[in-house]
């Protein structure tokens, strides 16, 4: 029995491409088979089958049997899973160590100098862009918060507030410790009837910022009255992978969002 087609894309998590996924699952269903047999089962061109099987062998998914004709044996998914997980951890540790070694080096200093020198020649309208994917948007906002010197102003949804607690609380705390004014608003008019988990999360956020109730539904972040990141869609109707933020650096445009924030928010009280 072959794996359902809907599951094949999920095998990317194992680091496999389409052909590798097809041949591996075909071999899992047979136990042992030749390249020709697997090519027919998996609908992979025979001209590619040997190269793909060799790649699977290098990655530790299959073993080539001795003898003629050449046959292949599939390793158990459990063993493969543990091997892939171990390699991911090892690769991450190796890259982290490599990046840590760059701290304080002449290379990083040179790169920072290049960026600083170009900042003086970049036009304001060039400091803008579209950011796709919620994780990427949060990463950009986090970087902006780390550079904040005066203020961080965020308007979000209730769900967004809980996400930002998980993703941005550390950066917000450091900003507050630096003397940066942090203000966050969300539709919290019914906070006293919220779940205990939501109340607990919101109480923790109140330790990091001035928390307000918003009378309008919007999603944006303002840093130092200059950098603005605003979301173009409702988070309830958009997949995290397709959530999109627009980043602009413009004090003139940003001031309008700040005025809207002030007129559409008010302090909240929790019982």
Number of C-alpha atoms within 10 A of each C-alpha: 8 13 13 8 9 7 10 17 12 12 15 13 11 16 12 18 14 12 18 24 23 24 24 22 22 24 25 21 16 17 13 19 21 18 23 17 18 26 22 14 17 20 14 19 13 15 10 12 23 15 13 21 22 16 15 19 17 11 16 15 24 22 17 16 14 9 7 7 10 12 17 21 19 23 17 12 12 9 11 17 14 11 15 18 13 12 13 14 11 12 12 12 12 12 12 11 11 11 10 11 10 12 11 9 10 10 11 12 13 11 10 12 12 11 11 11 10 10 12 8 8 10 9 12 10 9 13 15 13 13 19 15 15 19 14 16 20 18 14 16 24 19 12 19 25 16 13 22 15 15 19 23 22 24 27 24 21 17 13 15 22 17 15 17 16 11 16 18 17 14 18 24 17 14 23 20 11 13 13 20 19 20 19 22 30 24 20 21 14 9 17 13 11 12 10 10 10 17 15 12 16 20 13 13 20 14 11 23 21 15 23 23 20 24 16 17 14 21 20 20 25 28 24 19 21 15 22 27 27 21 20 14 14 13 19 10 8 13 12 14 11 13 20 22 25 16 22 21 21 16 15 10 14 20 15 10 19 17 10 11 23 12 12 16 19 15 11 14 12 10 5
